[in-house]
Amino acid sequence: MWGGSKLSSSGSRFLGALRSGFQSTQVDSSRLTTSAVYPKNQLSWILQIKPWVFNENRIMWFKSYSITFACLNWMKSYRLPWTRPYSTSRTTVDKNEMKTFLALAHRWWDEQGVYAPLHSMNDLRVPFIRDNLLRTVATHQPGKPLSGMKILDVGCGGGLLTEPLGRLGASVIGIDPVDENIKTAQHHKSFDPVLDKRIEYRTCSLEEIVKDTVETFDAVVASEVVEHVIDLETFIQCCFQVLKPDGSLFITTINKTQLSYALGIVFSEQIAGIVPKGTHTWEKFVSPEKLESILESNGLSVQTVVGMLYNPFSGYWHWSENTSLNYAAHALKSSLQEQPAPAEFALKGEAEELQAEASTNSGVQEDLKK
């Protein structure tokens, strides 16, 4: 989202004007480490269709059960997201986004350039990934805590996050659809013989490797990526498929708020020129609530959502209770034992309950007419 650390005087005034708006977006700290507060799956959510009741003058009572049971009939033919076959004809890659990153491919390892905030972000995201992965293992090797783990770094760019994960002992595959990014990453890792053995880079999209890497990885990392894809649902489905049971998905991205538009696009791109114009598209930003909903509906259980803030004056990131700008999320792939039963069985009991409630309400409506 951010690049560089030098701000103009007009940029400083702009930040000051936004301070009050930022303070008003604080959220409850209990939000940080709790699982998503949504229904466990979309099936039960769809069924929770409540009656509209207009009873002030005791004139009208009605309930749209026709809509409810239309949904039930549709759900009988619905296949759970993690069992739907994936079509490689669909793509998550935006060709316009590729052009933007192609022009910047030679600047990935310039720590004072447009990617400076991503270098600095490693101070947060590397420990975030490491610590959450270590909770899944009983023991680890000192100095190489992620040894034995296989990680997929999606949208790896020049390898800014791939290399630190490799240094922690993990076997990492970094993929990116921009060939020049991969060439930059390959060149940089060649200076370290240890990394040269632990890291592999490929020029491809996520959906292109799904077929050959089903349930291959202990973790998938998509850092500052999902705000650039054109089909988020497909992207998350692919992440699910390549993860081992109980594998971890790590995402960092930008919230879709007025503040993120003001700072992420107007200020960063148009006023201060911190990042090139067109780097971000606000319509692609995704809120934590929407992301959690997509994750949960595709068999990924959200464990943590926490805010991240970047200080363009100091060039450092820090964790925050506020998720109105950047945030990080960690989700686990549901194991086979935890996957819900097929839709027909899951819906049967709820359908019978709705029918019973419908007959009860019909009696109430008769009483009101009297």
Secondary structure, DSSP 8 states (H G I E B T S, - for coil): ----S---HHHHHHHHHHHHHHHTT---GGGSSS---S-SSHHHHHH----EEE-TTS-EEE--HHHHHHHHHHHHT---GGGS---TT-----HHHHHHHHHTGGGTT-TTSTTHHHHHHHHHHHHHHHHHHHTT-S--BTTBTTTT-EEEEET-TTTTTHHHHHHTT-EEEEEES-HHHHHHHHHHHTT-HHHHHHEEEEES-HHHHTTT-TT-EEEEEEET-GGG-S-HHHHHHHHHHHEEEEEEEEEEEE--SHHHHIIIIIIIIIIS-SS-TTS--GGG---HHHHHHHHHHTTEEEEEEEEEEEETTTTEEEEES--SSEEEEEEEE--GGGS---HHHHHHHHHHHHHHHHHHHHHHHHHHH-
